[in-house]
Amino acid sequence: MAVRHHLIDRPPAAVWAVLEDEALYGQWVVGTSDSRPEHGDWPETGSSITYHVHVGPKRFTGCTVVRHIDRPGTLELEAEGGPWGTARIAFDIRPWGDGTLVIVDEHPLRGLGGTLHNPLLDTLLQLRHRTMLARLARLVERVTAAQPGGGARVAGPAD
């Protein structure tokens, strides 16, 4: 099991604004791009998104399903990793002073990843999580939740 944490210098609502926007998924999840809705209303339980997954020169379509959500603290996903199988990825979102402590816990469930799960795989997941959480933090720090008319937006280069 690979568990990692990151302190983001924004309130939990800003973190949720990014997590709840399926179009931003590919910007913070390592190895994914071109995310789009598949079923349901993301991130409600049972909803899913699809995206492209890049593993070296290979590219295939992946899918992530929301298995559990309990705002403002928990988001649990099941991600399909093509030949690697599926993984459970749980986010624990905690207010921490003026910021947010994000804890991610990932482990393989089915397929090759589950069969070959070992400490080396956990080490690789730790490295991936370090990058993923840093990307999430940078993206959250660029999001403004208090726009006229509501909703979040990603700040452009001039912001």
C-alpha positions in Angstrom: 0.0 0.0 0.0 1.4 3.4 -1.0 0.3 6.3 1.2 1.6 9.9 0.7 0.5 13.3 1.9 0.9 16.9 0.7 0.0 20.2 2.3 -1.7 22.5 -0.1 -1.8 26.3 0.7 -5.5 26.6 -0.1 -8.7 25.8 1.7 -10.4 22.4 1.1 -13.1 24.0 -1.1 -10.3 24.9 -3.6 -9.0 21.3 -3.6 -12.5 20.0 -4.2 -13.1 22.5 -7.1 -10.2 20.7 -8.9 -11.1 17.2 -7.9 -14.7 17.7 -9.0 -13.7 19.0 -12.5 -13.3 15.9 -14.7 -11.7 18.1 -17.4 -8.8 18.8 -15.1 -8.1 15.2 -14.2 -5.5 14.8 -16.9 -3.6 17.9 -15.7 -2.8 16.5 -12.2 -2.9 12.7 -12.6 0.5 11.4 -13.8 0.4 9.6 -17.2 -3.1 10.7 -18.2 -4.5 13.2 -20.7 -7.7 14.2 -22.5 -10.1 13.3 -19.7 -13.8 13.5 -20.4 -17.1 12.3 -18.8 -18.2 8.7 -19.5 -21.2 8.0 -17.2 -23.1 10.0 -14.6 -22.3 13.3 -13.0 -18.7 13.4 -11.9 -17.8 12.9 -9.0 -21.0 11.3 -7.8 -20.8 7.6 -6.7 -20.9 5.4 -9.8 -19.9 8.2 -12.2 -16.9 7.7 -14.4 -14.5 9.5 -16.7 -12.2 8.2 -19.5 -8.8 9.4 -20.6 -5.7 8.4 -22.4 -3.0 6.7 -20.4 0.6 6.9 -21.5 3.1 4.2 -20.5 6.4 4.9 -22.3 5.6 5.0 -26.0 2.3 3.1 -25.5 -1.1 4.8 -25.3 -4.4 3.3 -24.3 -7.8 4.4 -22.9 -8.3 4.3 -19.2 -11.3 4.7 -17.0 -11.9 5.9 -13.4 -15.1 5.2 -11.4 -16.1 7.0 -8.2 -16.7 4.3 -5.7 -17.3 6.5 -2.6 -17.6 10.2 -1.9 -18.2 11.9 1.4 -17.7 15.7 1.0 -15.7 17.4 2.4 -13.4 14.6 3.5 -13.3 11.6 1.2 -13.1 10.6 -2.4 -12.4 7.0 -3.4 -11.8 6.0 -6.9 -11.2 2.8 -8.8 -8.9 3.4 -11.8 -8.4 0.9 -14.7 -4.8 0.7 -15.8 -5.2 -1.3 -18.9 -2.9 -4.4 -18.7 -2.0 -3.5 -15.1 -5.6 -4.0 -13.9 -7.4 -1.8 -11.4 -6.4 0.2 -8.4 -8.2 1.8 -5.4 -7.1 5.4 -4.9 -8.5 7.1 -1.8 -8.1 10.8 -1.1 -8.5 12.1 2.5 -9.0 15.9 2.4 -8.4 17.6 5.8 -8.5 21.2 6.7 -5.1 22.1 8.1 -4.8 25.6 9.5 -5.5 27.9 6.5 -4.6 25.1 4.1 -5.5 21.5 3.2 -3.7 18.3 4.0 -4.3 15.8 1.2 -3.5 12.2 1.9 -3.6 9.7 -1.0 -3.7 5.9 -0.4 -3.4 3.6 -3.4 -3.2 -0.1 -3.8 -3.8 -2.5 -6.7 -7.1 -4.5 -6.7 -7.2 -6.7 -9.7 -5.1 -7.8 -12.6 -1.4 -7.9 -13.1 -0.8 -5.1 -10.6 -2.6 -7.0 -7.8 -0.9 -10.2 -8.6 2.6 -8.6 -8.7 2.1 -6.2 -5.8 5.3 -5.9 -3.8 7.4 -3.3 -2.0 9.1 -2.2 -5.3 5.7 -1.4 -6.8 4.8 0.6 -3.7 8.1 2.6 -4.1 7.2 3.4 -7.7 3.7 4.5 -6.6 5.3 6.7 -4.0 7.3 8.5 -6.7 4.2 8.8 -8.9 2.2 10.2 -5.9 4.9 12.8 -5.1 4.6 14.2 -8.7 0.8 13.8 -8.7 0.3 15.7 -5.5 2.7 18.4 -6.5 0.8 18.9 -9.7 -2.5 18.9 -7.8 -1.2 21.6 -5.5 0.0 23.8 -8.3 -3.3 23.4 -10.1 -5.4 24.1 -7.0 -3.2 27.2 -6.3 -4.2 28.5 -9.8 -7.9 27.9 -9.3 -10.2 30.7 -8.2 -13.5 29.5 -6.7 -15.1 33.0 -6.2 -15.8 34.1 -9.7 -18.9 36.2 -10.5 -21.6 33.8 -11.6 -20.0 31.0 -9.5 -17.8 28.1 -10.5 -14.1 27.6 -10.6 -11.7 28.6 -13.4 -8.1 27.9 -14.0 -6.0 31.1 -14.1 -4.3 31.7 -17.4 -0.7 32.8 -17.9 -1.5 36.5 -17.4 -3.1 35.9 -14.0 
